[in-house]
Amino acid sequence: MDATYLDLEKLREENQRLDQEARRDSLTGLLNRGATEAQVDELLSETEGGAILVSDLDDFKGINDRYGHIVGDQLLQKTAQLLGYMTRRGDVLGRVGGDEFVIFFPGFRSPAALEERCRMIQRRFEEFRETEGRGLPLSITIGSAFREEGDTYRTLFDRGDRRLLEGKQAKRRRGGSAARGMVRHFGVDCDVREIRRELMEQLTPGAYCQDYETFKSIYRFVERIMRRSARPACTILMTLTDGQGRFPELQDREPRMALLGDLVQRSLRSGDMYTRYSSCQYLLLVVDADERQADRIAGRICTAFDDSIGAQGRHLLVHYCYPLKPAGTEEPLD
């Protein structure tokens, strides 16, 4: 066997590997959106019958905000594993969005069998929550649809996705107050009571945790309010270090950041807000507080952190406070 042939074999194998990687979601190893669509379309052209399940995790954004993206990624990987238990050889399982997954069952025709498959998935997630889930509020909503004449992946997915949205609406109604003004025609004719019910928050003690993009929008809104209000507000940046001015190693970082997040949430008021700014930093927004008061708040959090960690916690936290200015009155920083 000559060297040229071996080189071509290696090139072919490398191309196959790259092709597989291009079709796979890097986090879960499942088919990605494009590969899922292509494979389902191929099966629709070759087989009769079929059904789709479109699912996503309930309040996954809240889990990410509260526990961090590392935990969020682990839950997505676990979700892929749990859904994998529900598939047979020949089924298609893909991750088609952030926390949205699709299963296509070729040849499926029985509504009873599909309903039982949905119940089995729900039971799997309940078992995980009660055993391995460490108290995380992980649950899933599923929308299903059977293949109809002329369906492509996109038309079939669209019907399943609408059922998914209806299921989420139903969960929110069951979880909230039984207001009389519920949605009369899904997605089209909702009244003011339903809008208010969706917008209003079930208030919990402590500060308001948000992702960074939402934090930034609210920060800018507060700056606008300050154009007509004299109420002060301050931002506090809290940074976890190794005591030597460097970021700590990963194995120390995550448990200490989780502890710091809990202390921040409990130490601030319900009208204050915070976000995880980086892997080692939290950004806080405190209202009705000047720079001196904000510095005292940060000091209390540092003291509580030191008390929780013990002697090894000394000098691990640094903080910086600065007051907000009314929008348009301060030159942007270079």
FENVENQUI-V310364 format. One record per helix or strand of 3 or more residues. SS is the DSSP state (hx for helix, st for strand). FROM is the first residue (numbers start at 1). TO is the last residue. If there is no record, write none. Layout:
ss->SS from->FROM to->TO
ss->SS from->FROM to->TO
This chain:
ss->hx from->3 to->23
ss->hx from->33 to->46
ss->st from->51 to->57
ss->hx from->60 to->67
ss->hx from->69 to->84
ss->st from->92 to->95
ss->st from->100 to->105
ss->hx from->111 to->131
ss->st from->140 to->146
ss->hx from->153 to->175
ss->hx from->192 to->199
ss->hx from->212 to->225
ss->st from->233 to->240
ss->hx from->250 to->267
ss->st from->273 to->278
ss->st from->281 to->287
ss->hx from->291 to->309
ss->hx from->311 to->313
ss->st from->317 to->323
